[in-house]
């Protein structure tokens, strides 16, 4: 296949030294194998995330995303914007939808953008990396690059909320999306049945109301164990962090013994494509994944 | 007269009209048919639930219960999981209406004081727009060392910092938390442009809302 090019929106959490920096490491390795060229949108800014709602108001949120659209379109014309973070993707897609729906909002957005010396002329498409994999490649093509199948490893595919609702991946079901399970299986692993696949991890409430979020995380982890999973896999940076880093707190509170690794789909793909543990950013796990490290080349 | 009193006076007996004009996606409220699927689908409605779950809020708006709605902590329970939106049989954008109501109550200064998610939302947005990108270290420090009113509280910070010690050490070791972010960290180049753009956006939004009122 010919090289595919996208305007890349990595998002705040993927930056060096930030909470999802290991996600970016693995995405870069995965893209090398798939011959995907990601060009960072120059000077991109934060999407505002969902939690910005209380302080931001509507137009300020949309203009933050609109600035990225204008920067992408000016510097990387014709390329779809691709986000790896669920919240970046959702926030940007939401703003695009609203601005396209209302000529008043578009006019206000353009007027605000003028202050930063920018304008939107063509509205770019906004896509999640999972969409790129499923739609622009397809499972068959993704499977062709597997050199080191994840044989015998059992994963709980935790899709979570924001790559699934309200937009989701085309053709998928909100209650039981299958694309993540299919990616796991395409990489040679086993996707266990998982009834907490689309349960919310608590999102930003993990920071503001940790007890509420941790009660949800407990269900998510417990179900993975109950179904025989050895690792949890997710496409979302906040799902990954929330489900991984609070297992110790949950153990103290609920007297459990949770210690299950939580990985990104791109880490599995990097290992299955013959990459090393370092290529997959496995050294970035707070709960290490020894079974995946053991089979890495 | 406070902003809250001004709006209450302007809209007199129609809180529904006020919500339709002033709250993001407020025009959808009248479409609710009280089935309760939103409340049954909400992850935080179970431990321990909302004071008034979404369909109750919708009915209270129609019943003119202005103060009860705006001062309720309910809307701040939203985790932005969007389950209510995709399950609503009448396709109300419930998540956005909850965010909109919370934001409106916050703007009027009547949202519950000390509500932790209200405080975190403010902290997050101000952190993000300061340089154009989130500084995760400053966000965490702000979260643990400031009380819900935004005042520095060293005692609380040390206590919560200790509780978070293992989590922070784990992240440091995995190179997913960078102590040097305290000296600035990641940022956008055109901060001036971003600030000017946001200032304009706030002005325009206020103007639109004022025309409706």
Interface residues (C-beta under 8 A of the other chain):
Chain A: X12 X13 X15 X16 X17 X18 X19 X20 X21 X22 X43 X44 X45 X46 X48 X49 X50 X51 X52 X53 X54 X55 X56 X57 X58 X59 X60 X62 X63 X64 X67 X104 X108 X109 X111 X112 X113 X114 X115 X116 X117 X118 X161 X162 X165 X166 X174 X199 X200 X202 X203 X204 X205 X207 X208 X209 X211 X212 X213 X215 X216 X245 X246 X248 X249 X283 X284 X285 X286
Chain B: X24 X43 X44 X47 X76 X77 X79 X80 X81 X82 X83 X85 X86 X87 X95 X99 X100 X102 X103 X106 X107 X111 X116 X117 X118 X119 X120 X121 X122 X124 X125 X126 X128 X129 X132 X133 X134 X136 X143 X163 X166 X167 X170 X171 X173 X174 X175 X176 X177 X178 X180 X181 X185 X186 X188 X189 X190 X193 X194 X196 X197 X198 X199 X200 X201 X202 X204 X205 X208
